[in-house]
Amino acid sequence: MSYRLCHVPPRPNGETFVEIAHRCLAGLFLLRPSNRLNAIVLGALARAQCKHRVRVHGCSSLSNYGHVLINAGSQKQTSSFKEFVASNAAREVSLLPRWRTRF
């Protein structure tokens, strides 16, 4: 699933500070906090950071939504980063033992 391009205002140095918010399907509490879940989310963020060449300043993941603060160079970079993190985190979280089917 692709995300629509977000508005990223231009900056003189080429990078813009962006806040990304992502909510679970229908706002359901699908992400029960655990050390394993934290490792999955941080792993997806780390892979996305290397692949899309953005700087991650901070992240917060709760039971039904998450926030990420990044520096990105363009709208396309921001959108593809968000898509990569969301899809990879969903695939990995669906492998946790309490899930019966894949997302």
NORKA-V214700 format. One record per backbone hydrogen bond with DSSP energy under -1.0 kcal/mol. CO is the residue of the C=O (numbers start at 1). NH is the residue of the N-H. If there is no record, write none. Layout:
# NORKA-V214700
co = <CO/CO>
nh = <NH/NH>
This chain:
# NORKA-V214700
co = <11/16/18/20/22/24/25/28/34/35/36/37/38/39/40/41/42/43/44/45/46/47/48/55/58/60/63/64/65/66/67/68/69/69/70/71/72/74/75/76/77/78/79/80/81/82/83/84/85/86/87/88/89/90/92/93/96>
nh = <14/72/70/68/66/27/28/30/38/39/40/41/42/43/44/45/46/47/48/49/50/51/52/71/69/67/31/24/62/22/60/20/57/58/18/55/16/78/79/80/81/82/83/84/85/86/87/88/89/90/91/92/93/94/95/96/99>
